[in-house]
Amino acid sequence: MEPRYVDKQIVWVQPCEELREGEIGVFYYDGAAYIKQYHVDRSAGGDYPHVVYHSLNPAYPDVPIGEGAYRLFGRVLN
């Protein structure tokens, strides 16, 4: 999550059930863990908004959330 967080930096995480748009969270999805920004893409249309884990580092792609195993650990506080 560079430039905001650097490799091996310790972050404080507040356990929670859900995030608001733009908050940074710690997620588990489809066998991998991520620190990414929570983003809801409403422009895609359809009955439900599409959730995307947005990377602040342009070297890494966003992670669209689909049918894989998913878990939110919490909100990053620092």
PDB file with one MODEL, atoms N, CA, C and O in Angstrom:
MODEL        1
ATOM      1  N   MET A   1       0.817  -1.196   0.000  1.00  0.00           N
ATOM      2  CA  MET A   1       0.000   0.000   0.000  1.00  0.00           C
ATOM      3  C   MET A   1       0.853   1.248   0.000  1.00  0.00           C
ATOM      4  O   MET A   1       0.438   2.292   0.504  1.00  0.00           O
ATOM      5  N   GLU A   2       2.043   1.145  -0.564  1.00  0.00           N
ATOM      6  CA  GLU A   2       2.829   2.361  -0.721  1.00  0.00           C
ATOM      7  C   GLU A   2       2.050   3.315  -1.612  1.00  0.00           C
ATOM      8  O   GLU A   2       1.354   2.829  -2.504  1.00  0.00           O
ATOM      9  N   PRO A   3       2.104   4.556  -1.455  1.00  0.00           N
ATOM     10  CA  PRO A   3       3.037   5.309  -0.641  1.00  0.00           C
ATOM     11  C   PRO A   3       2.578   5.521   0.803  1.00  0.00           C
ATOM     12  O   PRO A   3       3.356   6.020   1.617  1.00  0.00           O
ATOM     13  N   ARG A   4       1.356   5.162   1.141  1.00  0.00           N
ATOM     14  CA  ARG A   4       0.844   5.426   2.488  1.00  0.00           C
ATOM     15  C   ARG A   4       1.463   4.501   3.537  1.00  0.00           C
ATOM     16  O   ARG A   4       1.774   4.944   4.643  1.00  0.00           O
ATOM     17  N   TYR A   5       1.641   3.243   3.205  1.00  0.00           N
ATOM     18  CA  TYR A   5       2.241   2.260   4.114  1.00  0.00           C
ATOM     19  C   TYR A   5       3.419   1.617   3.406  1.00  0.00           C
ATOM     20  O   TYR A   5       3.363   1.352   2.205  1.00  0.00           O
ATOM     21  N   VAL A   6       4.485   1.367   4.152  1.00  0.00           N
ATOM     22  CA  VAL A   6       5.692   0.780   3.560  1.00  0.00           C
ATOM     23  C   VAL A   6       5.860  -0.662   4.024  1.00  0.00           C
ATOM     24  O   VAL A   6       5.275  -1.079   5.024  1.00  0.00           O
ATOM     25  N   ASP A   7       6.655  -1.406   3.292  1.00  0.00           N
ATOM     26  CA  ASP A   7       6.901  -2.808   3.581  1.00  0.00           C
ATOM     27  C   ASP A   7       7.378  -2.984   5.025  1.00  0.00           C
ATOM     28  O   ASP A   7       8.269  -2.268   5.482  1.00  0.00           O
ATOM     29  N   LYS A   8       6.789  -3.922   5.724  1.00  0.00           N
ATOM     30  CA  LYS A   8       7.105  -4.304   7.106  1.00  0.00           C
ATOM     31  C   LYS A   8       6.654  -3.281   8.155  1.00  0.00           C
ATOM     32  O   LYS A   8       6.994  -3.414   9.330  1.00  0.00           O
ATOM     33  N   GLN A   9       5.899  -2.270   7.743  1.00  0.00           N
ATOM     34  CA  GLN A   9       5.360  -1.315   8.705  1.00  0.00           C
ATOM     35  C   GLN A   9       4.270  -1.992   9.524  1.00  0.00           C
ATOM     36  O   GLN A   9       3.506  -2.801   8.999  1.00  0.00           O
ATOM     37  N   ILE A  10       4.196  -1.662  10.808  1.00  0.00           N
ATOM     38  CA  ILE A  10       3.146  -2.177  11.678  1.00  0.00           C
ATOM     39  C   ILE A  10       1.954  -1.240  11.597  1.00  0.00           C
ATOM     40  O   ILE A  10       2.106  -0.023  11.695  1.00  0.00           O
ATOM     41  N   VAL A  11       0.772  -1.804  11.420  1.00  0.00           N
ATOM     42  CA  VAL A  11      -0.446  -0.997  11.390  1.00  0.00           C
ATOM     43  C   VAL A  11      -1.375  -1.447  12.512  1.00  0.00           C
ATOM     44  O   VAL A  11      -1.386  -2.618  12.892  1.00  0.00           O
ATOM     45  N   TRP A  12      -2.148  -0.508  13.032  1.00  0.00           N
ATOM     46  CA  TRP A  12      -3.153  -0.791  14.055  1.00  0.00           C
ATOM     47  C   TRP A  12      -4.464  -1.071  13.342  1.00  0.00           C
ATOM     48  O   TRP A  12      -4.872  -0.328  12.449  1.00  0.00           O
ATOM     49  N   VAL A  13      -5.123  -2.161  13.751  1.00  0.00           N
ATOM     50  CA  VAL A  13      -6.361  -2.572  13.098  1.00  0.00           C
ATOM     51  C   VAL A  13      -7.469  -2.677  14.135  1.00  0.00           C
ATOM     52  O   VAL A  13      -7.326  -3.360  15.149  1.00  0.00           O
ATOM     53  N   GLN A  14      -8.566  -1.995  13.868  1.00  0.00           N
ATOM     54  CA  GLN A  14      -9.749  -2.064  14.725  1.00  0.00           C
ATOM     55  C   GLN A  14     -10.705  -3.089  14.111  1.00  0.00           C
ATOM     56  O   GLN A  14     -11.182  -2.890  12.994  1.00  0.00           O
ATOM     57  N   PRO A  15     -10.991  -4.186  14.828  1.00  0.00           N
ATOM     58  CA  PRO A  15     -11.938  -5.167  14.290  1.00  0.00           C
ATOM     59  C   PRO A  15     -13.290  -4.498  14.001  1.00  0.00           C
ATOM     60  O   PRO A  15     -13.767  -3.684  14.791  1.00  0.00           O
ATOM     61  N   CYS A  16     -13.886  -4.844  12.886  1.00  0.00           N
ATOM     62  CA  CYS A  16     -15.191  -4.294  12.526  1.00  0.00           C
ATOM     63  C   CYS A  16     -15.889  -5.243  11.557  1.00  0.00           C
ATOM     64  O   CYS A  16     -15.266  -6.146  10.997  1.00  0.00           O
ATOM     65  N   GLU A  17     -17.161  -5.032  11.373  1.00  0.00           N
ATOM     66  CA  GLU A  17     -17.990  -5.863  10.491  1.00  0.00           C
ATOM     67  C   GLU A  17     -18.071  -5.303   9.076  1.00  0.00           C
ATOM     68  O   GLU A  17     -18.280  -6.054   8.122  1.00  0.00           O
ATOM     69  N   GLU A  18     -17.905  -3.974   8.931  1.00  0.00           N
ATOM     70  CA  GLU A  18     -17.994  -3.360   7.608  1.00  0.00           C
ATOM     71  C   GLU A  18     -17.197  -2.066   7.579  1.00  0.00           C
ATOM     72  O   GLU A  18     -16.863  -1.496   8.618  1.00  0.00           O
ATOM     73  N   LEU A  19     -16.898  -1.612   6.357  1.00  0.00           N
ATOM     74  CA  LEU A  19     -16.158  -0.371   6.150  1.00  0.00           C
ATOM     75  C   LEU A  19     -17.001   0.623   5.370  1.00  0.00           C
ATOM     76  O   LEU A  19     -17.935   0.249   4.660  1.00  0.00           O
ATOM     77  N   ARG A  20     -16.657   1.892   5.513  1.00  0.00           N
ATOM     78  CA  ARG A  20     -17.265   2.930   4.692  1.00  0.00           C
ATOM     79  C   ARG A  20     -16.379   3.171   3.476  1.00  0.00           C
ATOM     80  O   ARG A  20     -15.190   2.851   3.483  1.00  0.00           O
ATOM     81  N   GLU A  21     -16.964   3.728   2.454  1.00  0.00           N
ATOM     82  CA  GLU A  21     -16.248   4.069   1.225  1.00  0.00           C
ATOM     83  C   GLU A  21     -14.959   4.827   1.548  1.00  0.00           C
ATOM     84  O   GLU A  21     -14.972   5.808   2.293  1.00  0.00           O
ATOM     85  N   GLY A  22     -13.844   4.357   0.975  1.00  0.00           N
ATOM     86  CA  GLY A  22     -12.566   5.040   1.114  1.00  0.00           C
ATOM     87  C   GLY A  22     -11.726   4.638   2.315  1.00  0.00           C
ATOM     88  O   GLY A  22     -10.555   5.012   2.394  1.00  0.00           O
ATOM     89  N   GLU A  23     -12.294   3.885   3.253  1.00  0.00           N
ATOM     90  CA  GLU A  23     -11.502   3.458   4.409  1.00  0.00           C
ATOM     91  C   GLU A  23     -10.527   2.358   3.995  1.00  0.00           C
ATOM     92  O   GLU A  23     -10.777   1.601   3.056  1.00  0.00           O
ATOM     93  N   ILE A  24      -9.416   2.289   4.716  1.00  0.00           N
ATOM     94  CA  ILE A  24      -8.408   1.259   4.479  1.00  0.00           C
ATOM     95  C   ILE A  24      -8.712   0.093   5.410  1.00  0.00           C
ATOM     96  O   ILE A  24      -8.970   0.286   6.598  1.00  0.00           O
ATOM     97  N   GLY A  25      -8.680  -1.114   4.862  1.00  0.00           N
ATOM     98  CA  GLY A  25      -8.970  -2.289   5.666  1.00  0.00           C
ATOM     99  C   GLY A  25      -7.984  -3.407   5.427  1.00  0.00           C
ATOM    100  O   GLY A  25      -7.215  -3.394   4.465  1.00  0.00           O
ATOM    101  N   VAL A  26      -8.023  -4.380   6.327  1.00  0.00           N
ATOM    102  CA  VAL A  26      -7.244  -5.603   6.176  1.00  0.00           C
ATOM    103  C   VAL A  26      -8.248  -6.688   5.796  1.00  0.00           C
ATOM    104  O   VAL A  26      -9.211  -6.937   6.521  1.00  0.00           O
ATOM    105  N   PHE A  27      -8.014  -7.328   4.654  1.00  0.00           N
ATOM    106  CA  PHE A  27      -8.945  -8.277   4.075  1.00  0.00           C
ATOM    107  C   PHE A  27      -8.274  -9.609   3.785  1.00  0.00           C
ATOM    108  O   PHE A  27      -7.067  -9.674   3.556  1.00  0.00           O
ATOM    109  N   TYR A  28      -9.052 -10.640   3.798  1.00  0.00           N
ATOM    110  CA  TYR A  28      -8.635 -11.950   3.294  1.00  0.00           C
ATOM    111  C   TYR A  28      -9.572 -12.250   2.139  1.00  0.00           C
ATOM    112  O   TYR A  28     -10.792 -12.162   2.283  1.00  0.00           O
ATOM    113  N   TYR A  29      -9.008 -12.603   1.000  1.00  0.00           N
ATOM    114  CA  TYR A  29      -9.842 -12.932  -0.151  1.00  0.00           C
ATOM    115  C   TYR A  29      -9.162 -13.986  -1.008  1.00  0.00           C
ATOM    116  O   TYR A  29      -8.033 -13.803  -1.462  1.00  0.00           O
ATOM    117  N   ASP A  30      -9.850 -15.071  -1.219  1.00  0.00           N
ATOM    118  CA  ASP A  30      -9.421 -16.108  -2.156  1.00  0.00           C
ATOM    119  C   ASP A  30      -7.983 -16.573  -1.901  1.00  0.00           C
ATOM    120  O   ASP A  30      -7.202 -16.732  -2.839  1.00  0.00           O
ATOM    121  N   GLY A  31      -7.636 -16.792  -0.609  1.00  0.00           N
ATOM    122  CA  GLY A  31      -6.338 -17.357  -0.264  1.00  0.00           C
ATOM    123  C   GLY A  31      -5.229 -16.358  -0.014  1.00  0.00           C
ATOM    124  O   GLY A  31      -4.098 -16.767   0.246  1.00  0.00           O
ATOM    125  N   ALA A  32      -5.506 -15.045  -0.083  1.00  0.00           N
ATOM    126  CA  ALA A  32      -4.469 -14.036   0.135  1.00  0.00           C
ATOM    127  C   ALA A  32      -4.994 -12.935   1.055  1.00  0.00           C
ATOM    128  O   ALA A  32      -6.198 -12.689   1.117  1.00  0.00           O
ATOM    129  N   ALA A  33      -4.075 -12.273   1.771  1.00  0.00           N
ATOM    130  CA  ALA A  33      -4.439 -11.159   2.648  1.00  0.00           C
ATOM    131  C   ALA A  33      -3.972  -9.855   2.009  1.00  0.00           C
ATOM    132  O   ALA A  33      -2.946  -9.815   1.329  1.00  0.00           O
ATOM    133  N   TYR A  34      -4.733  -8.798   2.235  1.00  0.00           N
ATOM    134  CA  TYR A  34      -4.461  -7.505   1.622  1.00  0.00           C
ATOM    135  C   TYR A  34      -4.696  -6.375   2.620  1.00  0.00           C
ATOM    136  O   TYR A  34      -5.524  -6.495   3.523  1.00  0.00           O
ATOM    137  N   ILE A  35      -3.960  -5.280   2.450  1.00  0.00           N
ATOM    138  CA  ILE A  35      -4.308  -3.990   3.029  1.00  0.00           C
ATOM    139  C   ILE A  35      -4.623  -3.116   1.830  1.00  0.00           C
ATOM    140  O   ILE A  35      -3.741  -2.771   1.043  1.00  0.00           O
ATOM    141  N   LYS A  36      -5.897  -2.763   1.706  1.00  0.00           N
ATOM    142  CA  LYS A  36      -6.334  -1.977   0.547  1.00  0.00           C
ATOM    143  C   LYS A  36      -7.465  -1.054   0.941  1.00  0.00           C
ATOM    144  O   LYS A  36      -8.054  -1.176   2.015  1.00  0.00           O
ATOM    145  N   GLN A  37      -7.750  -0.138   0.054  1.00  0.00           N
ATOM    146  CA  GLN A  37      -8.836   0.812   0.263  1.00  0.00           C
ATOM    147  C   GLN A  37     -10.138   0.198  -0.236  1.00  0.00           C
ATOM    148  O   GLN A  37     -10.202  -0.347  -1.338  1.00  0.00           O
ATOM    149  N   TYR A  38     -11.176   0.295   0.593  1.00  0.00           N
ATOM    150  CA  TYR A  38     -12.490  -0.230   0.246  1.00  0.00           C
ATOM    151  C   TYR A  38     -13.178   0.746  -0.707  1.00  0.00           C
ATOM    152  O   TYR A  38     -13.296   1.936  -0.416  1.00  0.00           O
ATOM    153  N   HIS A  39     -13.628   0.226  -1.842  1.00  0.00           N
ATOM    154  CA  HIS A  39     -14.288   1.062  -2.844  1.00  0.00           C
ATOM    155  C   HIS A  39     -15.485   0.309  -3.400  1.00  0.00           C
ATOM    156  O   HIS A  39     -15.392  -0.877  -3.716  1.00  0.00           O
ATOM    157  N   VAL A  40     -16.602   1.000  -3.517  1.00  0.00           N
ATOM    158  CA  VAL A  40     -17.801   0.427  -4.118  1.00  0.00           C
ATOM    159  C   VAL A  40     -17.999   1.079  -5.475  1.00  0.00           C
ATOM    160  O   VAL A  40     -18.178   2.293  -5.566  1.00  0.00           O
ATOM    161  N   ASP A  41     -17.967   0.267  -6.535  1.00  0.00           N
ATOM    162  CA  ASP A  41     -18.128   0.754  -7.906  1.00  0.00           C
ATOM    163  C   ASP A  41     -19.593   0.653  -8.302  1.00  0.00           C
ATOM    164  O   ASP A  41     -20.074  -0.422  -8.659  1.00  0.00           O
ATOM    165  N   ARG A  42     -20.291   1.761  -8.240  1.00  0.00           N
ATOM    166  CA  ARG A  42     -21.705   1.784  -8.590  1.00  0.00           C
ATOM    167  C   ARG A  42     -21.920   2.025 -10.083  1.00  0.00           C
ATOM    168  O   ARG A  42     -23.046   1.914 -10.568  1.00  0.00           O
ATOM    169  N   SER A  43     -20.865   2.351 -10.808  1.00  0.00           N
ATOM    170  CA  SER A  43     -20.986   2.653 -12.234  1.00  0.00           C
ATOM    171  C   SER A  43     -21.168   1.400 -13.089  1.00  0.00           C
ATOM    172  O   SER A  43     -21.542   1.504 -14.257  1.00  0.00           O
ATOM    173  N   ALA A  44     -20.911   0.232 -12.533  1.00  0.00           N
ATOM    174  CA  ALA A  44     -20.992  -1.008 -13.304  1.00  0.00           C
ATOM    175  C   ALA A  44     -22.436  -1.414 -13.591  1.00  0.00           C
ATOM    176  O   ALA A  44     -22.677  -2.267 -14.445  1.00  0.00           O
ATOM    177  N   GLY A  45     -23.389  -0.818 -12.895  1.00  0.00           N
ATOM    178  CA  GLY A  45     -24.793  -1.145 -13.118  1.00  0.00           C
ATOM    179  C   GLY A  45     -25.179  -2.435 -12.426  1.00  0.00           C
ATOM    180  O   GLY A  45     -24.412  -2.984 -11.635  1.00  0.00           O
ATOM    181  N   GLY A  46     -26.365  -2.908 -12.726  1.00  0.00           N
ATOM    182  CA  GLY A  46     -26.854  -4.132 -12.111  1.00  0.00           C
ATOM    183  C   GLY A  46     -27.570  -3.853 -10.810  1.00  0.00           C
ATOM    184  O   GLY A  46     -27.687  -2.705 -10.382  1.00  0.00           O
ATOM    185  N   ASP A  47     -28.047  -4.911 -10.187  1.00  0.00           N
ATOM    186  CA  ASP A  47     -28.816  -4.787  -8.950  1.00  0.00           C
ATOM    187  C   ASP A  47     -27.950  -4.500  -7.729  1.00  0.00           C
ATOM    188  O   ASP A  47     -28.417  -3.899  -6.762  1.00  0.00           O
ATOM    189  N   TYR A  48     -26.688  -4.931  -7.771  1.00  0.00           N
ATOM    190  CA  TYR A  48     -25.810  -4.794  -6.616  1.00  0.00           C
ATOM    191  C   TYR A  48     -24.552  -4.028  -7.003  1.00  0.00           C
ATOM    192  O   TYR A  48     -24.040  -4.214  -8.107  1.00  0.00           O
ATOM    193  N   PRO A  49     -24.047  -3.179  -6.127  1.00  0.00           N
ATOM    194  CA  PRO A  49     -22.773  -2.503  -6.418  1.00  0.00           C
ATOM    195  C   PRO A  49     -21.627  -3.510  -6.390  1.00  0.00           C
ATOM    196  O   PRO A  49     -21.716  -4.530  -5.707  1.00  0.00           O
ATOM    197  N   HIS A  50     -20.577  -3.237  -7.107  1.00  0.00           N
ATOM    198  CA  HIS A  50     -19.406  -4.097  -7.157  1.00  0.00           C
ATOM    199  C   HIS A  50     -18.347  -3.576  -6.193  1.00  0.00           C
ATOM    200  O   HIS A  50     -17.955  -2.411  -6.262  1.00  0.00           O
ATOM    201  N   VAL A  51     -17.890  -4.438  -5.300  1.00  0.00           N
ATOM    202  CA  VAL A  51     -16.864  -4.066  -4.334  1.00  0.00           C
ATOM    203  C   VAL A  51     -15.493  -4.319  -4.946  1.00  0.00           C
ATOM    204  O   VAL A  51     -15.240  -5.361  -5.551  1.00  0.00           O
ATOM    205  N   VAL A  52     -14.611  -3.328  -4.770  1.00  0.00           N
ATOM    206  CA  VAL A  52     -13.246  -3.414  -5.280  1.00  0.00           C
ATOM    207  C   VAL A  52     -12.308  -3.014  -4.146  1.00  0.00           C
ATOM    208  O   VAL A  52     -12.544  -2.022  -3.456  1.00  0.00           O
ATOM    209  N   TYR A  53     -11.246  -3.791  -3.959  1.00  0.00           N
ATOM    210  CA  TYR A  53     -10.177  -3.384  -3.053  1.00  0.00           C
ATOM    211  C   TYR A  53      -9.199  -2.589  -3.903  1.00  0.00           C
ATOM    212  O   TYR A  53      -8.522  -3.138  -4.772  1.00  0.00           O
ATOM    213  N   HIS A  54      -9.135  -1.301  -3.643  1.00  0.00           N
ATOM    214  CA  HIS A  54      -8.327  -0.394  -4.447  1.00  0.00           C
ATOM    215  C   HIS A  54      -6.924  -0.280  -3.876  1.00  0.00           C
ATOM    216  O   HIS A  54      -6.744  -0.101  -2.671  1.00  0.00           O
ATOM    217  N   SER A  55      -5.927  -0.387  -4.755  1.00  0.00           N
ATOM    218  CA  SER A  55      -4.535  -0.241  -4.342  1.00  0.00           C
ATOM    219  C   SER A  55      -4.089   1.200  -4.546  1.00  0.00           C
ATOM    220  O   SER A  55      -4.267   1.756  -5.629  1.00  0.00           O
ATOM    221  N   LEU A  56      -3.510   1.811  -3.508  1.00  0.00           N
ATOM    222  CA  LEU A  56      -2.967   3.159  -3.641  1.00  0.00           C
ATOM    223  C   LEU A  56      -1.666   3.159  -4.420  1.00  0.00           C
ATOM    224  O   LEU A  56      -1.260   4.195  -4.946  1.00  0.00           O
ATOM    225  N   ASN A  57      -1.007   2.013  -4.501  1.00  0.00           N
ATOM    226  CA  ASN A  57       0.242   1.870  -5.241  1.00  0.00           C
ATOM    227  C   ASN A  57      -0.093   1.468  -6.677  1.00  0.00           C
ATOM    228  O   ASN A  57      -0.645   0.390  -6.899  1.00  0.00           O
ATOM    229  N   PRO A  58       0.233   2.321  -7.659  1.00  0.00           N
ATOM    230  CA  PRO A  58      -0.115   1.999  -9.050  1.00  0.00           C
ATOM    231  C   PRO A  58       0.605   0.768  -9.609  1.00  0.00           C
ATOM    232  O   PRO A  58       0.245   0.276 -10.678  1.00  0.00           O
ATOM    233  N   ALA A  59       1.612   0.271  -8.898  1.00  0.00           N
ATOM    234  CA  ALA A  59       2.314  -0.933  -9.344  1.00  0.00           C
ATOM    235  C   ALA A  59       1.486  -2.199  -9.119  1.00  0.00           C
ATOM    236  O   ALA A  59       1.804  -3.255  -9.665  1.00  0.00           O
ATOM    237  N   TYR A  60       0.424  -2.094  -8.317  1.00  0.00           N
ATOM    238  CA  TYR A  60      -0.406  -3.253  -8.002  1.00  0.00           C
ATOM    239  C   TYR A  60      -1.833  -3.012  -8.482  1.00  0.00           C
ATOM    240  O   TYR A  60      -2.359  -1.907  -8.346  1.00  0.00           O
ATOM    241  N   PRO A  61      -2.454  -4.037  -9.041  1.00  0.00           N
ATOM    242  CA  PRO A  61      -3.816  -3.866  -9.546  1.00  0.00           C
ATOM    243  C   PRO A  61      -4.849  -3.852  -8.418  1.00  0.00           C
ATOM    244  O   PRO A  61      -4.598  -4.356  -7.323  1.00  0.00           O
ATOM    245  N   ASP A  62      -5.999  -3.274  -8.703  1.00  0.00           N
ATOM    246  CA  ASP A  62      -7.127  -3.374  -7.789  1.00  0.00           C
ATOM    247  C   ASP A  62      -7.591  -4.826  -7.753  1.00  0.00           C
ATOM    248  O   ASP A  62      -7.335  -5.588  -8.686  1.00  0.00           O
ATOM    249  N   VAL A  63      -8.269  -5.204  -6.683  1.00  0.00           N
ATOM    250  CA  VAL A  63      -8.768  -6.567  -6.533  1.00  0.00           C
ATOM    251  C   VAL A  63     -10.297  -6.518  -6.517  1.00  0.00           C
ATOM    252  O   VAL A  63     -10.891  -6.138  -5.508  1.00  0.00           O
ATOM    253  N   PRO A  64     -10.940  -6.901  -7.631  1.00  0.00           N
ATOM    254  CA  PRO A  64     -12.403  -6.958  -7.618  1.00  0.00           C
ATOM    255  C   PRO A  64     -12.861  -8.164  -6.810  1.00  0.00           C
ATOM    256  O   PRO A  64     -12.284  -9.245  -6.928  1.00  0.00           O
ATOM    257  N   ILE A  65     -13.889  -7.989  -5.992  1.00  0.00           N
ATOM    258  CA  ILE A  65     -14.361  -9.064  -5.136  1.00  0.00           C
ATOM    259  C   ILE A  65     -15.490  -9.803  -5.828  1.00  0.00           C
ATOM    260  O   ILE A  65     -16.499  -9.221  -6.225  1.00  0.00           O
ATOM    261  N   GLY A  66     -15.288 -11.092  -5.958  1.00  0.00           N
ATOM    262  CA  GLY A  66     -16.267 -11.935  -6.627  1.00  0.00           C
ATOM    263  C   GLY A  66     -16.756 -13.036  -5.710  1.00  0.00           C
ATOM    264  O   GLY A  66     -17.199 -12.775  -4.591  1.00  0.00           O
ATOM    265  N   GLU A  67     -16.677 -14.252  -6.179  1.00  0.00           N
ATOM    266  CA  GLU A  67     -17.240 -15.407  -5.487  1.00  0.00           C
ATOM    267  C   GLU A  67     -16.274 -16.107  -4.538  1.00  0.00           C
ATOM    268  O   GLU A  67     -16.667 -17.092  -3.913  1.00  0.00           O
ATOM    269  N   GLY A  68     -15.042 -15.654  -4.401  1.00  0.00           N
ATOM    270  CA  GLY A  68     -14.064 -16.345  -3.562  1.00  0.00           C
ATOM    271  C   GLY A  68     -14.333 -16.190  -2.077  1.00  0.00           C
ATOM    272  O   GLY A  68     -15.215 -15.435  -1.666  1.00  0.00           O
ATOM    273  N   ALA A  69     -13.556 -16.919  -1.274  1.00  0.00           N
ATOM    274  CA  ALA A  69     -13.668 -16.825   0.178  1.00  0.00           C
ATOM    275  C   ALA A  69     -13.240 -15.434   0.619  1.00  0.00           C
ATOM    276  O   ALA A  69     -12.178 -14.958   0.217  1.00  0.00           O
ATOM    277  N   TYR A  70     -14.047 -14.780   1.433  1.00  0.00           N
ATOM    278  CA  TYR A  70     -13.843 -13.386   1.808  1.00  0.00           C
ATOM    279  C   TYR A  70     -13.967 -13.205   3.313  1.00  0.00           C
ATOM    280  O   TYR A  70     -14.815 -13.819   3.961  1.00  0.00           O
ATOM    281  N   ARG A  71     -13.095 -12.340   3.863  1.00  0.00           N
ATOM    282  CA  ARG A  71     -13.227 -11.976   5.273  1.00  0.00           C
ATOM    283  C   ARG A  71     -12.614 -10.598   5.491  1.00  0.00           C
ATOM    284  O   ARG A  71     -11.532 -10.305   4.984  1.00  0.00           O
ATOM    285  N   LEU A  72     -13.300  -9.769   6.237  1.00  0.00           N
ATOM    286  CA  LEU A  72     -12.788  -8.464   6.664  1.00  0.00           C
ATOM    287  C   LEU A  72     -12.271  -8.617   8.087  1.00  0.00           C
ATOM    288  O   LEU A  72     -13.025  -8.993   8.984  1.00  0.00           O
ATOM    289  N   PHE A  73     -10.985  -8.327   8.300  1.00  0.00           N
ATOM    290  CA  PHE A  73     -10.426  -8.377   9.652  1.00  0.00           C
ATOM    291  C   PHE A  73     -10.694  -7.079  10.403  1.00  0.00           C
ATOM    292  O   PHE A  73     -10.983  -7.096  11.599  1.00  0.00           O
ATOM    293  N   GLY A  74     -10.599  -5.944   9.694  1.00  0.00           N
ATOM    294  CA  GLY A  74     -10.867  -4.681  10.365  1.00  0.00           C
ATOM    295  C   GLY A  74     -10.354  -3.475   9.613  1.00  0.00           C
ATOM    296  O   GLY A  74      -9.819  -3.575   8.509  1.00  0.00           O
ATOM    297  N   ARG A  75     -10.536  -2.327  10.250  1.00  0.00           N
ATOM    298  CA  ARG A  75     -10.193  -1.005   9.712  1.00  0.00           C
ATOM    299  C   ARG A  75      -8.790  -0.613  10.189  1.00  0.00           C
ATOM    300  O   ARG A  75      -8.474  -0.731  11.373  1.00  0.00           O
ATOM    301  N   VAL A  76      -7.965  -0.152   9.264  1.00  0.00           N
ATOM    302  CA  VAL A  76      -6.632   0.326   9.614  1.00  0.00           C
ATOM    303  C   VAL A  76      -6.760   1.717  10.226  1.00  0.00           C
ATOM    304  O   VAL A  76      -7.399   2.594   9.645  1.00  0.00           O
ATOM    305  N   LEU A  77      -6.151   1.922  11.400  1.00  0.00           N
ATOM    306  CA  LEU A  77      -6.323   3.163  12.137  1.00  0.00           C
ATOM    307  C   LEU A  77      -5.191   4.169  11.943  1.00  0.00           C
ATOM    308  O   LEU A  77      -5.398   5.358  12.189  1.00  0.00           O
ATOM    309  N   ASN A  78      -4.014   3.744  11.516  1.00  0.00           N
ATOM    310  CA  ASN A  78      -2.906   4.702  11.400  1.00  0.00           C
ATOM    311  C   ASN A  78      -2.503   4.939   9.975  1.00  0.00           C
ATOM    312  O   ASN A  78      -1.586   5.718   9.715  1.00  0.00           O
TER     313      ASN A  78
ENDMDL
END
